[in-house]
Amino acid sequence: MHRINKNLVFVLVATLTITVFSGCSASWDIDNPYDQVNWKRHGQYKANFHTHTTRSDGRINPHTVVDHYHELGYNILAITDHNLVTYPWTNFSMMQPSQRSINLMASQSDLMPGHLNYEDRDPRLLGMIDIEANELSSHHHMGSFFNNHKRPVYGQSVDFTVTEQESIEDVAAKNGIVMLYHPGRYDRTTDWYVNIYTTYDHVFGLEVYNQGDRYPEDRLMWDSILTYTLPERQVWAFSNDDMHVESHIGRNWNIMLLPELSHDHVRMGMEQGLSYFVYAPEGHAGPAVPVIDQIRVNKRRGTISITASDVERIVWISEGRQVYEGPVIDLNEIQGLGKYVRAKLHGEANSVAGTQAFVINRR
């Protein structure tokens, strides 16, 4: 299918909005998650929030993980080893590999030579934002960010939390934030997730693509959650590598839309949904993936338009079902809309970029 011409998008916007204005007097409440974004001035920063090293069950040492992501142009990285914090990067050389990694090396398994040796990395010299994080894994897996809460590992005596609620509350006590990982792995009900998100404000996101697309049910759960929690409670979506080996690197990422690259702005962007997510099945060696250049919302006329590069088609989803295809959605022309719409941009080689949800309500 032919790619969408940028100039054509603007022509369509003008044509459709004139038609709507002349034929419909209704206006819309549209909660635009990108309302704060200045598309001309804000940077688009590549981020991954789920990676592992030989400190837990990964096959690569921490500094090599950082090097790989730096070489691919990532600006933001969270190392999320299971139940322990591999942070700060400047102290990698003082850290120890997991007993699991030591055993794998002793058995001459597939662990790469040298990946039990650690070197420091300075994120400032690399121009990267390093996030203090780990994956709490004794229950439904979750990413814990901007704090050092962790579980006992290999007999160590550290903070201990057994249930999801205990972990979430302990992260809050340390001023951290939480993303729930790969919901498609579990058999939890929608009600379970709705309860978590409506109870805890600092549980900000859900992983909807994981390690390529291991769990397509992730997005089904996201839509189901939004159908119940909106308009009161947003749940932001993310795409992460869940990297354990080198072949996992670079198929999933998030584009953070920020006025500047700093820890404070990255955290703000995570909490406020200032991002869109990307899945590239062929990774960075494949064709260019869709890039969102601008999103415009016209509440009076009930239109949302997307201008993008390297995109073949754009579909719009509301409460789990496709309701429209095209770069400009006219809400007045669509029957049976739910509480929100979100856009899914398709590119070459089955690549995808996805927006956060736009909450909608006709006045």
N, C-alpha and C positions, 0 to 999 in steps of 0.2 A: 504494500500500500504506500502511496506517496506521502512524503513528509509534509507537515503543515508549514505553510509559508508564513513567516512572521508578519509581513505586510498584510496578508490576507486576514490575519487575526484582527488587526485594527479596523479593517474595512467591515468585517462581520460585526464587531462591537458597535460601530457607528450605525450600521444598518439595523441591527436588531434592537438597539436601545431606542432608536427613533420610532420603530414600529410599536414597541411596548408603550412608549410615552403617549403615542397618539391613540392607542386602542385600549389602554387599561389604566384606571385611576388608582389602583391599589398600590400600596408600598409594602416593604418588607422589613422586618427586623432581621438583620444578618450579622451574627457575631463572627467577625473576621479574625481568625487567630493570627493573621499577619498584619493587623492594623498598625502595629508599631514599626513595621519594617519599612525602611526607605530603600527601595529596590535598587536605586542608583548609587547609594552611598554605603549601605551596609555590606560587609564582606560575607562571602559564602565559604564557610570553613568546614572541612571534612573531618568527621569524628567517628570513632568506634568506642563503644561502651561495654564490650564483653570480650576479654582476651585472657589467655592462660599461659603460664610458663612452667618450667621445671620446679618451681617452688611448690606446685601442686601436681596436676595431672597433665600439664603441657609437655611438649617435646623440645621446646626452645627456651634458652635462658632469657632472663628479662632484658638485658641490653640488646640482644639480637632481635627480640620482638620490637623494641622501640626503633631500632635501625630499619627494620623492614617497613614499618608503617611510615617512618620519616621519608624513606626513599620513594614511597608511593604518594607522597604529598599530603599525608594526614596532618592536621593541625592540632587535633585534640585526641587524647588516648587515655583510656582507663584500663589498667591491668587489674583483672578481677579474679585472682587466684582463689580457689575454693577455701573459704573460711579463714583466710589470713590476708594481711594487707602487705602487698609488695610495693612499698612506698617509704621514703621518697626515692626517686631515681638516682639521686646523688649518693645513696647508701647501698646500692645494689651489691657492691663488693663485700659488704659486711653480712650479707644474707646467706642462708644455707638452702640447698635443694631439699625437696621432700624425700622421705625414706623410700617412697614409691619410685622416684627417679633414680635414687642410688641403687635400688634393687634392679631396675631395668638396665642400668649401665653394667652392673656386675654380671647380669645374665646375658650380656651382649645382644640385647634386644634392639629395637629400631630407634633407640635414642641416639641422636646425632653426637659424634665425638666433640668434646669441648663444651657441651651444653650444661655441664655442672660447674663450669667456671664462670664467674660473674664479674662484670666491669661496670663502673659507674657511668651514668649519662646525665648531662646537664640540660634540662628542657629549655632553659633560656638560650643556650647556644644553638639549639636545634630549632628555635622558634616554635616550640610546641607547648601546649598546656597539658600538664600531668595531673591527673585526677586521683586523689586518694580514694581507693575503692577495694571491694572484694565481693565475691559471690557467696552469699549465705546459702548453704546447701543441705542442711539437715532436714529440710521440709520443702515446700514449693520453692524452687530456686528463685533468688532475687538479687539484683545488683544493689549494693549499699555504697553510696557515694558521699564524698566530702566528710568522712569520719573514719575512725579506726575500730569500730565494733567488729568483733569476729568471734568464732566458735573455737572450742578446744581442738587442737590439731596434734595428732601423734603423742597424746598424753600430756601436752602442755596445759598448764593451768591458766586459762584466760577467761574472758567473759563467756558466759554460757546462756544460750537461749534455745529452747526446744521447739516452741511453736512459732508459726508465722507472726502471730500477734505480739509475742514477746520480742522477737527480733525487730519488728517494725517499731515498737515502742522504744526499744533500746537505741535504735538508730536515731529516732526523734530526740531522745535525751542527749544525744551527742551532736545535735543540729545537723543531722544528715538527711538525705533524701533517698527514695527507694524506687526502683523499676522492677516490675515482675517479669521474669524471663520465661520464654517459650511455653505459653499456656497450653499449647496443643499436646504437650507431653503428658498432661495430667487429665484426670477425670473429674475435675472440680466443676461445679455448676456455675451458671451465670450469676445466680444469687450470691454465691460465695465471693466472686470477684466484686460484684456490686457492693456488698457489705464492706469489703476492704477499702474500696475507693471512696465510699461515702462516709466512712469512719475516720480515715486518716488522710489529711490534706497533703502530707509530705510524700505519699505514694503517688508519684506524678505520672508514671508512664507504663507502657506495656510493649514488650517485644513482639512485633508482628511478622518479622522475617528473622530467621535464625539459621546460621551456618548454611548459607545458600537459601533453600526453602524446605527445610526438613519437616516442618509442621505447617502445612497450609491451613490447618484449623486455627492457627494463631489469629488470622484476620477475621475468621468467622466469629471467634470469641470477642475480638475487639468491637465488631459491629454490634454484637449482641449486648455487650456492656454499654456502649454508647446509647443504644435504644432505650435502656433503662435509666441511665444516669443523667442524660441531657434533658433539659438545658442547664440544670443546676451544677453538674459536675463534669468537666472535661477529663478525658484520659488521652494522653499524648502517645503517639505510636513511634516506634524506633525499629531500625534494622541493624543487626549486629552479627559479626563474624562468628562469635563463640569459638574463637581460634584456639586450637590445640596443636595443630601441625602446620607447616608452611603452606600446604595446599589450601588451607582454610582462609588464608589472608586475602582480603580485597574483593570479596563478592558482595559484601553488605556494608553500607555506611549510611551516615546521616549528614545532611548539610545544615549546619547551624547558621542562622541569619542574624549576625551580630554587628553592632556599631564598632566594636573593637574586640581584639582577641585577648581576653584576660580570664582569670579564674572566676571573678564575680560575674562577668557577662556570660560565660559558659553556663554557670549554674542558673542564672536568670533565664537563659534560653531554654534549658532543660525543663525548668519548672513552668515556663509560660508557653511552651510549644512553639518556639520560634525556630522551626526546623521543618524539613521534609526528609523522607527516607528513600533509600535507593537499594535496589537489588539488581546486580549485574551477573548473570549466570556464568559468563565467560571471564569475569574479573577484569582487571585493568589491561589485560592483553586483548580483550575483545573490542568491539566497536564502541564509539562514544555513546554514553547513556543520556537520557533526557535531563536537561538542566532548566529549571524554572527561572525565567528572566524577570517576570513581573506577574502579579495578581492584582486585578482591579475588582472592587465590589461597588455596585451602585444600588443602594438600598431603595431609593425612590422608584427605580425602574425594575428592580428585582433581577439583576444580572450579576453573574460572576464570570470574569474572563481571565484566561491564562495565556500568557505569551511564553513560549518555551523553545529551546533549541534541541535538535537531534531527537525529535518526537515524531512518531508516525500517526498516533491517534490518542485522543483523550476521552476517557469514559468517566461518568459521574455515578457515584453509588450513594444510595440512601437506605439506611437500615438493612444493609446486606444485599440489596438488589440493584442492578444497573438500571438507571432511569433515563440516561441520555448519553449521547456521544457527540463530541465537538468541543472546540476551544472556548465557546461562550455558552453558558447555561442560562436560559431564561426561565426563571422559576414559575412565571405566570403560565407557561405553555405546557407544564408537566402535571399530570394527574397523580394523586396518591403519594405525594412526597411525605416523608417522615419528618423527624425532628432535625435532621441534618443532611448535608451532602458533603461528599469528599471526592477528590479527583484522583484518578489513576492514569498516569502518563506512560504509554507504551513506546519503547524504542526498539532499535535493531536487536537481534539475537535474544529476544524475549526479555530485554531489560525493562525495568519498571522504576518510576519515581512516584511517590505518593504523598499527597498533602495531608495535613491535619484536617479535622472535621470543621465545617462551617455550620454553626447552629442557625436554623432558619425558623421564622414564624411570620405568617402573613397577618398584617394588621387589619 
